[in-house]
Amino acid sequence: MTTYKMAKSGKPKKWMGAAVKRPGALTAKAKRAGQSPMAFARKHYHDSGLTGDQARFAVNAQKGKD
């Protein structure tokens, strides 16, 4: 059973949508590099800075879907 933190309204918080500040930014970077978004994210997982943050979020969010 999955548990969710509830907002004051009694509905689950939609924190993932709020965590993404620039939707599509990682995909655009991957497209410029000629890679798929997940291949790009795995390659840049250990980078510092914004690209590394985006890559770690993408890889960890994908783990949650499985």
mmJSON file of the N, C-alpha and C atoms, coordinates in Angstrom:
{"data_MODEL":{"atom_site":{
"group_PDB":["ATOM","ATOM","ATOM","ATOM","ATOM","ATOM","ATOM","ATOM","ATOM","ATOM","ATOM","ATOM","ATOM","ATOM","ATOM","ATOM","ATOM","ATOM","ATOM","ATOM","ATOM","ATOM","ATOM","ATOM","ATOM","ATOM","ATOM","ATOM","ATOM","ATOM","ATOM","ATOM","ATOM","ATOM","ATOM","ATOM","ATOM","ATOM","ATOM","ATOM","ATOM","ATOM","ATOM","ATOM","ATOM","ATOM","ATOM","ATOM","ATOM","ATOM","ATOM","ATOM","ATOM","ATOM","ATOM","ATOM","ATOM","ATOM","ATOM","ATOM","ATOM","ATOM","ATOM","ATOM","ATOM","ATOM","ATOM","ATOM","ATOM","ATOM","ATOM","ATOM","ATOM","ATOM","ATOM","ATOM","ATOM","ATOM","ATOM","ATOM","ATOM","ATOM","ATOM","ATOM","ATOM","ATOM","ATOM","ATOM","ATOM","ATOM","ATOM","ATOM","ATOM","ATOM","ATOM","ATOM","ATOM","ATOM","ATOM","ATOM","ATOM","ATOM","ATOM","ATOM","ATOM","ATOM","ATOM","ATOM","ATOM","ATOM","ATOM","ATOM","ATOM","ATOM","ATOM","ATOM","ATOM","ATOM","ATOM","ATOM","ATOM","ATOM","ATOM","ATOM","ATOM","ATOM","ATOM","ATOM","ATOM","ATOM","ATOM","ATOM","ATOM","ATOM","ATOM","ATOM","ATOM","ATOM","ATOM","ATOM","ATOM","ATOM","ATOM","ATOM","ATOM","ATOM","ATOM","ATOM","ATOM","ATOM","ATOM","ATOM","ATOM","ATOM","ATOM","ATOM","ATOM","ATOM","ATOM","ATOM","ATOM","ATOM","ATOM","ATOM","ATOM","ATOM","ATOM","ATOM","ATOM","ATOM","ATOM","ATOM","ATOM","ATOM","ATOM","ATOM","ATOM","ATOM","ATOM","ATOM","ATOM","ATOM","ATOM","ATOM","ATOM","ATOM","ATOM","ATOM","ATOM","ATOM","ATOM","ATOM","ATOM","ATOM","ATOM","ATOM","ATOM","ATOM"],
"id":[1,2,3,4,5,6,7,8,9,10,11,12,13,14,15,16,17,18,19,20,21,22,23,24,25,26,27,28,29,30,31,32,33,34,35,36,37,38,39,40,41,42,43,44,45,46,47,48,49,50,51,52,53,54,55,56,57,58,59,60,61,62,63,64,65,66,67,68,69,70,71,72,73,74,75,76,77,78,79,80,81,82,83,84,85,86,87,88,89,90,91,92,93,94,95,96,97,98,99,100,101,102,103,104,105,106,107,108,109,110,111,112,113,114,115,116,117,118,119,120,121,122,123,124,125,126,127,128,129,130,131,132,133,134,135,136,137,138,139,140,141,142,143,144,145,146,147,148,149,150,151,152,153,154,155,156,157,158,159,160,161,162,163,164,165,166,167,168,169,170,171,172,173,174,175,176,177,178,179,180,181,182,183,184,185,186,187,188,189,190,191,192,193,194,195,196,197,198],
"type_symbol":["N","C","C","N","C","C","N","C","C","N","C","C","N","C","C","N","C","C","N","C","C","N","C","C","N","C","C","N","C","C","N","C","C","N","C","C","N","C","C","N","C","C","N","C","C","N","C","C","N","C","C","N","C","C","N","C","C","N","C","C","N","C","C","N","C","C","N","C","C","N","C","C","N","C","C","N","C","C","N","C","C","N","C","C","N","C","C","N","C","C","N","C","C","N","C","C","N","C","C","N","C","C","N","C","C","N","C","C","N","C","C","N","C","C","N","C","C","N","C","C","N","C","C","N","C","C","N","C","C","N","C","C","N","C","C","N","C","C","N","C","C","N","C","C","N","C","C","N","C","C","N","C","C","N","C","C","N","C","C","N","C","C","N","C","C","N","C","C","N","C","C","N","C","C","N","C","C","N","C","C","N","C","C","N","C","C","N","C","C","N","C","C","N","C","C","N","C","C"],
"label_atom_id":["N","CA","C","N","CA","C","N","CA","C","N","CA","C","N","CA","C","N","CA","C","N","CA","C","N","CA","C","N","CA","C","N","CA","C","N","CA","C","N","CA","C","N","CA","C","N","CA","C","N","CA","C","N","CA","C","N","CA","C","N","CA","C","N","CA","C","N","CA","C","N","CA","C","N","CA","C","N","CA","C","N","CA","C","N","CA","C","N","CA","C","N","CA","C","N","CA","C","N","CA","C","N","CA","C","N","CA","C","N","CA","C","N","CA","C","N","CA","C","N","CA","C","N","CA","C","N","CA","C","N","CA","C","N","CA","C","N","CA","C","N","CA","C","N","CA","C","N","CA","C","N","CA","C","N","CA","C","N","CA","C","N","CA","C","N","CA","C","N","CA","C","N","CA","C","N","CA","C","N","CA","C","N","CA","C","N","CA","C","N","CA","C","N","CA","C","N","CA","C","N","CA","C","N","CA","C","N","CA","C","N","CA","C","N","CA","C","N","CA","C","N","CA","C","N","CA","C","N","CA","C"],
"label_alt_id":[null,null,null,null,null,null,null,null,null,null,null,null,null,null,null,null,null,null,null,null,null,null,null,null,null,null,null,null,null,null,null,null,null,null,null,null,null,null,null,null,null,null,null,null,null,null,null,null,null,null,null,null,null,null,null,null,null,null,null,null,null,null,null,null,null,null,null,null,null,null,null,null,null,null,null,null,null,null,null,null,null,null,null,null,null,null,null,null,null,null,null,null,null,null,null,null,null,null,null,null,null,null,null,null,null,null,null,null,null,null,null,null,null,null,null,null,null,null,null,null,null,null,null,null,null,null,null,null,null,null,null,null,null,null,null,null,null,null,null,null,null,null,null,null,null,null,null,null,null,null,null,null,null,null,null,null,null,null,null,null,null,null,null,null,null,null,null,null,null,null,null,null,null,null,null,null,null,null,null,null,null,null,null,null,null,null,null,null,null,null,null,null,null,null,null,null,null,null],
"label_comp_id":["MET","MET","MET","THR","THR","THR","THR","THR","THR","TYR","TYR","TYR","LYS","LYS","LYS","MET","MET","MET","ALA","ALA","ALA","LYS","LYS","LYS","SER","SER","SER","GLY","GLY","GLY","LYS","LYS","LYS","PRO","PRO","PRO","LYS","LYS","LYS","LYS","LYS","LYS","TRP","TRP","TRP","MET","MET","MET","GLY","GLY","GLY","ALA","ALA","ALA","ALA","ALA","ALA","VAL","VAL","VAL","LYS","LYS","LYS","ARG","ARG","ARG","PRO","PRO","PRO","GLY","GLY","GLY","ALA","ALA","ALA","LEU","LEU","LEU","THR","THR","THR","ALA","ALA","ALA","LYS","LYS","LYS","ALA","ALA","ALA","LYS","LYS","LYS","ARG","ARG","ARG","ALA","ALA","ALA","GLY","GLY","GLY","GLN","GLN","GLN","SER","SER","SER","PRO","PRO","PRO","MET","MET","MET","ALA","ALA","ALA","PHE","PHE","PHE","ALA","ALA","ALA","ARG","ARG","ARG","LYS","LYS","LYS","HIS","HIS","HIS","TYR","TYR","TYR","HIS","HIS","HIS","ASP","ASP","ASP","SER","SER","SER","GLY","GLY","GLY","LEU","LEU","LEU","THR","THR","THR","GLY","GLY","GLY","ASP","ASP","ASP","GLN","GLN","GLN","ALA","ALA","ALA","ARG","ARG","ARG","PHE","PHE","PHE","ALA","ALA","ALA","VAL","VAL","VAL","ASN","ASN","ASN","ALA","ALA","ALA","GLN","GLN","GLN","LYS","LYS","LYS","GLY","GLY","GLY","LYS","LYS","LYS","ASP","ASP","ASP"],
"label_asym_id":["A","A","A","A","A","A","A","A","A","A","A","A","A","A","A","A","A","A","A","A","A","A","A","A","A","A","A","A","A","A","A","A","A","A","A","A","A","A","A","A","A","A","A","A","A","A","A","A","A","A","A","A","A","A","A","A","A","A","A","A","A","A","A","A","A","A","A","A","A","A","A","A","A","A","A","A","A","A","A","A","A","A","A","A","A","A","A","A","A","A","A","A","A","A","A","A","A","A","A","A","A","A","A","A","A","A","A","A","A","A","A","A","A","A","A","A","A","A","A","A","A","A","A","A","A","A","A","A","A","A","A","A","A","A","A","A","A","A","A","A","A","A","A","A","A","A","A","A","A","A","A","A","A","A","A","A","A","A","A","A","A","A","A","A","A","A","A","A","A","A","A","A","A","A","A","A","A","A","A","A","A","A","A","A","A","A","A","A","A","A","A","A","A","A","A","A","A","A"],
"label_entity_id":["1","1","1","1","1","1","1","1","1","1","1","1","1","1","1","1","1","1","1","1","1","1","1","1","1","1","1","1","1","1","1","1","1","1","1","1","1","1","1","1","1","1","1","1","1","1","1","1","1","1","1","1","1","1","1","1","1","1","1","1","1","1","1","1","1","1","1","1","1","1","1","1","1","1","1","1","1","1","1","1","1","1","1","1","1","1","1","1","1","1","1","1","1","1","1","1","1","1","1","1","1","1","1","1","1","1","1","1","1","1","1","1","1","1","1","1","1","1","1","1","1","1","1","1","1","1","1","1","1","1","1","1","1","1","1","1","1","1","1","1","1","1","1","1","1","1","1","1","1","1","1","1","1","1","1","1","1","1","1","1","1","1","1","1","1","1","1","1","1","1","1","1","1","1","1","1","1","1","1","1","1","1","1","1","1","1","1","1","1","1","1","1","1","1","1","1","1","1"],
"label_seq_id":[1,1,1,2,2,2,3,3,3,4,4,4,5,5,5,6,6,6,7,7,7,8,8,8,9,9,9,10,10,10,11,11,11,12,12,12,13,13,13,14,14,14,15,15,15,16,16,16,17,17,17,18,18,18,19,19,19,20,20,20,21,21,21,22,22,22,23,23,23,24,24,24,25,25,25,26,26,26,27,27,27,28,28,28,29,29,29,30,30,30,31,31,31,32,32,32,33,33,33,34,34,34,35,35,35,36,36,36,37,37,37,38,38,38,39,39,39,40,40,40,41,41,41,42,42,42,43,43,43,44,44,44,45,45,45,46,46,46,47,47,47,48,48,48,49,49,49,50,50,50,51,51,51,52,52,52,53,53,53,54,54,54,55,55,55,56,56,56,57,57,57,58,58,58,59,59,59,60,60,60,61,61,61,62,62,62,63,63,63,64,64,64,65,65,65,66,66,66],
"pdbx_PDB_ins_code":[null,null,null,null,null,null,null,null,null,null,null,null,null,null,null,null,null,null,null,null,null,null,null,null,null,null,null,null,null,null,null,null,null,null,null,null,null,null,null,null,null,null,null,null,null,null,null,null,null,null,null,null,null,null,null,null,null,null,null,null,null,null,null,null,null,null,null,null,null,null,null,null,null,null,null,null,null,null,null,null,null,null,null,null,null,null,null,null,null,null,null,null,null,null,null,null,null,null,null,null,null,null,null,null,null,null,null,null,null,null,null,null,null,null,null,null,null,null,null,null,null,null,null,null,null,null,null,null,null,null,null,null,null,null,null,null,null,null,null,null,null,null,null,null,null,null,null,null,null,null,null,null,null,null,null,null,null,null,null,null,null,null,null,null,null,null,null,null,null,null,null,null,null,null,null,null,null,null,null,null,null,null,null,null,null,null,null,null,null,null,null,null,null,null,null,null,null,null],
"Cartn_x":[0.837,0.0,0.889,0.566,1.315,0.661,1.467,0.939,1.395,0.519,0.811,0.6,1.411,1.177,-0.016,-0.863,-2.065,-1.908,-2.453,-2.505,-3.637,-3.757,-4.808,-6.201,-6.339,-7.643,-8.023,-7.099,-7.388,-6.998,-6.476,-6.043,-4.528,-4.008,-2.549,-1.852,-0.703,0.078,0.646,0.625,1.206,2.575,3.516,4.816,5.697,5.515,6.398,6.219,5.015,4.772,5.406,5.406,6.014,7.533,8.073,9.521,10.17,9.406,9.935,9.784,10.908,10.855,10.844,11.495,11.55,11.193,9.906,9.501,10.075,10.664,11.21,12.65,13.259,14.622,15.624,15.474,16.386,16.196,14.964,14.676,15.312,15.251,15.859,17.376,17.982,19.434,19.807,19.014,19.287,19.139,18.137,17.912,19.086,19.589,20.752,21.984,22.077,23.222,23.022,21.82,21.544,21.326,20.778,20.541,19.09,18.666,17.354,17.453,16.345,16.398,16.947,16.578,17.063,18.541,19.002,20.429,21.24,20.744,21.405,21.416,20.282,20.19,21.153,21.243,22.16,23.616,23.938,25.306,25.687,24.734,25.0,24.522,24.245,23.72,24.641,25.939,26.889,27.449,26.908,27.349,26.882,27.598,27.153,26.339,25.659,24.898,23.498,22.869,21.478,21.264,22.162,22.014,22.073,22.966,23.054,21.791,21.261,20.019,18.872,18.769,17.704,17.867,19.103,19.37,19.026,19.432,19.116,17.612,16.926,15.471,14.819,15.274,14.689,14.902,16.107,16.41,15.618,15.575,14.861,13.341,12.826,11.389,11.039,11.926,11.689,11.661,12.509,12.509,11.167,10.536,9.248,8.123,8.274,7.241,7.226,8.375,8.473,7.681],
"Cartn_y":[-1.172,0.0,1.245,2.181,3.427,4.458,5.159,6.225,7.564,8.523,9.868,10.846,11.883,12.963,13.762,14.128,14.838,16.338,17.094,18.539,18.865,20.105,20.496,20.209,20.189,19.939,18.459,17.594,16.173,15.417,16.116,15.48,15.277,14.252,14.056,15.26,15.613,16.71,16.285,17.161,16.894,17.56,17.024,17.656,17.501,16.43,16.232,17.338,17.748,18.829,20.129,20.358,21.57,21.48,20.27,20.09,20.401,20.292,20.544,22.027,22.744,24.192,24.581,23.786,24.084,22.821,22.54,21.327,21.288,20.161,19.985,20.426,20.995,21.504,20.368,19.289,18.153,17.491,17.396,16.813,17.635,18.959,19.835,19.669,19.559,19.346,18.02,16.996,15.672,15.691,16.384,16.466,17.164,18.24,18.936,18.047,17.15,16.231,14.996,14.842,13.7,12.41,12.512,11.345,11.328,10.172,10.108,10.804,11.284,11.964,11.087,9.809,8.949,8.611,8.424,8.176,9.4,10.577,11.822,11.951,11.625,11.74,10.772,9.55,8.582,9.011,9.62,10.064,11.219,12.086,13.294,13.181,11.972,11.732,12.292,12.179,12.609,14.009,14.739,16.107,17.021,18.106,19.117,20.159,20.976,22.053,21.641,22.49,22.312,21.059,20.785,19.607,18.334,18.285,17.13,16.973,18.079,18.031,17.501,18.0,17.55,16.067,15.641,14.249,13.327,13.685,12.856,12.777,13.887,13.872,12.968,13.051,12.239,10.745,10.367,8.952,8.453,9.228,8.791,8.788,9.698,9.705,8.495,8.111,6.928,5.669,5.606,4.463,4.333,5.441,5.429,4.925,5.022,4.547,3.036,2.404,0.944,0.176],
"Cartn_z":[0.0,0.0,0.0,-0.848,-0.941,-0.036,0.711,1.551,0.999,1.069,0.587,1.72,1.745,2.69,2.176,3.066,2.679,2.895,1.976,2.129,3.105,3.49,4.438,3.886,2.566,1.96,2.002,2.418,2.481,1.225,0.23,-1.011,-0.977,-1.68,-1.711,-2.344,-1.804,-2.374,-3.715,-4.669,-5.988,-6.038,-5.274,-5.112,-6.343,-7.126,-8.269,-9.302,-9.541,-10.48,-10.031,-8.723,-8.178,-8.182,-8.18,-8.144,-9.496,-10.571,-11.908,-12.203,-12.22,-12.415,-13.888,-14.73,-16.157,-16.935,-17.117,-17.829,-19.239,-19.591,-20.932,-21.092,-20.067,-20.184,-20.388,-19.629,-19.773,-21.136,-21.588,-22.896,-24.008,-23.883,-24.884,-24.909,-23.728,-23.653,-24.292,-24.023,-24.59,-26.104,-26.593,-28.032,-28.727,-28.1,-28.657,-28.669,-27.674,-27.593,-28.467,-29.05,-29.908,-29.136,-27.928,-27.084,-26.624,-26.128,-25.497,-24.138,-23.61,-22.314,-21.188,-21.151,-20.073,-20.247,-21.472,-21.701,-21.275,-21.604,-21.208,-19.684,-19.048,-17.589,-16.904,-17.407,-16.797,-16.965,-18.1,-18.348,-17.422,-17.121,-16.335,-14.889,-14.434,-13.086,-12.005,-12.179,-11.149,-11.382,-12.351,-12.597,-11.47,-11.289,-10.333,-11.094,-10.38,-10.997,-11.41,-12.205,-12.583,-13.418,-14.359,-15.205,-14.375,-13.418,-12.528,-11.696,-11.194,-10.419,-11.273,-12.504,-13.402,-13.735,-13.953,-14.303,-13.137,-11.93,-10.767,-10.544,-10.709,-10.542,-11.583,-12.834,-13.898,-13.643,-13.26,-13.02,-11.819,-10.741,-9.548,-9.765,-10.556,-10.859,-11.706,-12.596,-13.432,-12.565,-11.531,-10.624,-9.924,-9.619,-8.946,-9.821,-11.142,-12.059,-12.178,-11.978,-12.178,-11.193],
"occupancy":[1.0,1.0,1.0,1.0,1.0,1.0,1.0,1.0,1.0,1.0,1.0,1.0,1.0,1.0,1.0,1.0,1.0,1.0,1.0,1.0,1.0,1.0,1.0,1.0,1.0,1.0,1.0,1.0,1.0,1.0,1.0,1.0,1.0,1.0,1.0,1.0,1.0,1.0,1.0,1.0,1.0,1.0,1.0,1.0,1.0,1.0,1.0,1.0,1.0,1.0,1.0,1.0,1.0,1.0,1.0,1.0,1.0,1.0,1.0,1.0,1.0,1.0,1.0,1.0,1.0,1.0,1.0,1.0,1.0,1.0,1.0,1.0,1.0,1.0,1.0,1.0,1.0,1.0,1.0,1.0,1.0,1.0,1.0,1.0,1.0,1.0,1.0,1.0,1.0,1.0,1.0,1.0,1.0,1.0,1.0,1.0,1.0,1.0,1.0,1.0,1.0,1.0,1.0,1.0,1.0,1.0,1.0,1.0,1.0,1.0,1.0,1.0,1.0,1.0,1.0,1.0,1.0,1.0,1.0,1.0,1.0,1.0,1.0,1.0,1.0,1.0,1.0,1.0,1.0,1.0,1.0,1.0,1.0,1.0,1.0,1.0,1.0,1.0,1.0,1.0,1.0,1.0,1.0,1.0,1.0,1.0,1.0,1.0,1.0,1.0,1.0,1.0,1.0,1.0,1.0,1.0,1.0,1.0,1.0,1.0,1.0,1.0,1.0,1.0,1.0,1.0,1.0,1.0,1.0,1.0,1.0,1.0,1.0,1.0,1.0,1.0,1.0,1.0,1.0,1.0,1.0,1.0,1.0,1.0,1.0,1.0,1.0,1.0,1.0,1.0,1.0,1.0,1.0,1.0,1.0,1.0,1.0,1.0],
"B_iso_or_equiv":[0.0,0.0,0.0,0.0,0.0,0.0,0.0,0.0,0.0,0.0,0.0,0.0,0.0,0.0,0.0,0.0,0.0,0.0,0.0,0.0,0.0,0.0,0.0,0.0,0.0,0.0,0.0,0.0,0.0,0.0,0.0,0.0,0.0,0.0,0.0,0.0,0.0,0.0,0.0,0.0,0.0,0.0,0.0,0.0,0.0,0.0,0.0,0.0,0.0,0.0,0.0,0.0,0.0,0.0,0.0,0.0,0.0,0.0,0.0,0.0,0.0,0.0,0.0,0.0,0.0,0.0,0.0,0.0,0.0,0.0,0.0,0.0,0.0,0.0,0.0,0.0,0.0,0.0,0.0,0.0,0.0,0.0,0.0,0.0,0.0,0.0,0.0,0.0,0.0,0.0,0.0,0.0,0.0,0.0,0.0,0.0,0.0,0.0,0.0,0.0,0.0,0.0,0.0,0.0,0.0,0.0,0.0,0.0,0.0,0.0,0.0,0.0,0.0,0.0,0.0,0.0,0.0,0.0,0.0,0.0,0.0,0.0,0.0,0.0,0.0,0.0,0.0,0.0,0.0,0.0,0.0,0.0,0.0,0.0,0.0,0.0,0.0,0.0,0.0,0.0,0.0,0.0,0.0,0.0,0.0,0.0,0.0,0.0,0.0,0.0,0.0,0.0,0.0,0.0,0.0,0.0,0.0,0.0,0.0,0.0,0.0,0.0,0.0,0.0,0.0,0.0,0.0,0.0,0.0,0.0,0.0,0.0,0.0,0.0,0.0,0.0,0.0,0.0,0.0,0.0,0.0,0.0,0.0,0.0,0.0,0.0,0.0,0.0,0.0,0.0,0.0,0.0,0.0,0.0,0.0,0.0,0.0,0.0],
"pdbx_formal_charge":[null,null,null,null,null,null,null,null,null,null,null,null,null,null,null,null,null,null,null,null,null,null,null,null,null,null,null,null,null,null,null,null,null,null,null,null,null,null,null,null,null,null,null,null,null,null,null,null,null,null,null,null,null,null,null,null,null,null,null,null,null,null,null,null,null,null,null,null,null,null,null,null,null,null,null,null,null,null,null,null,null,null,null,null,null,null,null,null,null,null,null,null,null,null,null,null,null,null,null,null,null,null,null,null,null,null,null,null,null,null,null,null,null,null,null,null,null,null,null,null,null,null,null,null,null,null,null,null,null,null,null,null,null,null,null,null,null,null,null,null,null,null,null,null,null,null,null,null,null,null,null,null,null,null,null,null,null,null,null,null,null,null,null,null,null,null,null,null,null,null,null,null,null,null,null,null,null,null,null,null,null,null,null,null,null,null,null,null,null,null,null,null,null,null,null,null,null,null],
"auth_seq_id":[1,1,1,2,2,2,3,3,3,4,4,4,5,5,5,6,6,6,7,7,7,8,8,8,9,9,9,10,10,10,11,11,11,12,12,12,13,13,13,14,14,14,15,15,15,16,16,16,17,17,17,18,18,18,19,19,19,20,20,20,21,21,21,22,22,22,23,23,23,24,24,24,25,25,25,26,26,26,27,27,27,28,28,28,29,29,29,30,30,30,31,31,31,32,32,32,33,33,33,34,34,34,35,35,35,36,36,36,37,37,37,38,38,38,39,39,39,40,40,40,41,41,41,42,42,42,43,43,43,44,44,44,45,45,45,46,46,46,47,47,47,48,48,48,49,49,49,50,50,50,51,51,51,52,52,52,53,53,53,54,54,54,55,55,55,56,56,56,57,57,57,58,58,58,59,59,59,60,60,60,61,61,61,62,62,62,63,63,63,64,64,64,65,65,65,66,66,66],
"auth_comp_id":["MET","MET","MET","THR","THR","THR","THR","THR","THR","TYR","TYR","TYR","LYS","LYS","LYS","MET","MET","MET","ALA","ALA","ALA","LYS","LYS","LYS","SER","SER","SER","GLY","GLY","GLY","LYS","LYS","LYS","PRO","PRO","PRO","LYS","LYS","LYS","LYS","LYS","LYS","TRP","TRP","TRP","MET","MET","MET","GLY","GLY","GLY","ALA","ALA","ALA","ALA","ALA","ALA","VAL","VAL","VAL","LYS","LYS","LYS","ARG","ARG","ARG","PRO","PRO","PRO","GLY","GLY","GLY","ALA","ALA","ALA","LEU","LEU","LEU","THR","THR","THR","ALA","ALA","ALA","LYS","LYS","LYS","ALA","ALA","ALA","LYS","LYS","LYS","ARG","ARG","ARG","ALA","ALA","ALA","GLY","GLY","GLY","GLN","GLN","GLN","SER","SER","SER","PRO","PRO","PRO","MET","MET","MET","ALA","ALA","ALA","PHE","PHE","PHE","ALA","ALA","ALA","ARG","ARG","ARG","LYS","LYS","LYS","HIS","HIS","HIS","TYR","TYR","TYR","HIS","HIS","HIS","ASP","ASP","ASP","SER","SER","SER","GLY","GLY","GLY","LEU","LEU","LEU","THR","THR","THR","GLY","GLY","GLY","ASP","ASP","ASP","GLN","GLN","GLN","ALA","ALA","ALA","ARG","ARG","ARG","PHE","PHE","PHE","ALA","ALA","ALA","VAL","VAL","VAL","ASN","ASN","ASN","ALA","ALA","ALA","GLN","GLN","GLN","LYS","LYS","LYS","GLY","GLY","GLY","LYS","LYS","LYS","ASP","ASP","ASP"],
"auth_asym_id":["A","A","A","A","A","A","A","A","A","A","A","A","A","A","A","A","A","A","A","A","A","A","A","A","A","A","A","A","A","A","A","A","A","A","A","A","A","A","A","A","A","A","A","A","A","A","A","A","A","A","A","A","A","A","A","A","A","A","A","A","A","A","A","A","A","A","A","A","A","A","A","A","A","A","A","A","A","A","A","A","A","A","A","A","A","A","A","A","A","A","A","A","A","A","A","A","A","A","A","A","A","A","A","A","A","A","A","A","A","A","A","A","A","A","A","A","A","A","A","A","A","A","A","A","A","A","A","A","A","A","A","A","A","A","A","A","A","A","A","A","A","A","A","A","A","A","A","A","A","A","A","A","A","A","A","A","A","A","A","A","A","A","A","A","A","A","A","A","A","A","A","A","A","A","A","A","A","A","A","A","A","A","A","A","A","A","A","A","A","A","A","A","A","A","A","A","A","A"],
"auth_atom_id":["N","CA","C","N","CA","C","N","CA","C","N","CA","C","N","CA","C","N","CA","C","N","CA","C","N","CA","C","N","CA","C","N","CA","C","N","CA","C","N","CA","C","N","CA","C","N","CA","C","N","CA","C","N","CA","C","N","CA","C","N","CA","C","N","CA","C","N","CA","C","N","CA","C","N","CA","C","N","CA","C","N","CA","C","N","CA","C","N","CA","C","N","CA","C","N","CA","C","N","CA","C","N","CA","C","N","CA","C","N","CA","C","N","CA","C","N","CA","C","N","CA","C","N","CA","C","N","CA","C","N","CA","C","N","CA","C","N","CA","C","N","CA","C","N","CA","C","N","CA","C","N","CA","C","N","CA","C","N","CA","C","N","CA","C","N","CA","C","N","CA","C","N","CA","C","N","CA","C","N","CA","C","N","CA","C","N","CA","C","N","CA","C","N","CA","C","N","CA","C","N","CA","C","N","CA","C","N","CA","C","N","CA","C","N","CA","C","N","CA","C","N","CA","C","N","CA","C","N","CA","C"],
"pdbx_PDB_model_num":[1,1,1,1,1,1,1,1,1,1,1,1,1,1,1,1,1,1,1,1,1,1,1,1,1,1,1,1,1,1,1,1,1,1,1,1,1,1,1,1,1,1,1,1,1,1,1,1,1,1,1,1,1,1,1,1,1,1,1,1,1,1,1,1,1,1,1,1,1,1,1,1,1,1,1,1,1,1,1,1,1,1,1,1,1,1,1,1,1,1,1,1,1,1,1,1,1,1,1,1,1,1,1,1,1,1,1,1,1,1,1,1,1,1,1,1,1,1,1,1,1,1,1,1,1,1,1,1,1,1,1,1,1,1,1,1,1,1,1,1,1,1,1,1,1,1,1,1,1,1,1,1,1,1,1,1,1,1,1,1,1,1,1,1,1,1,1,1,1,1,1,1,1,1,1,1,1,1,1,1,1,1,1,1,1,1,1,1,1,1,1,1,1,1,1,1,1,1]
}}}
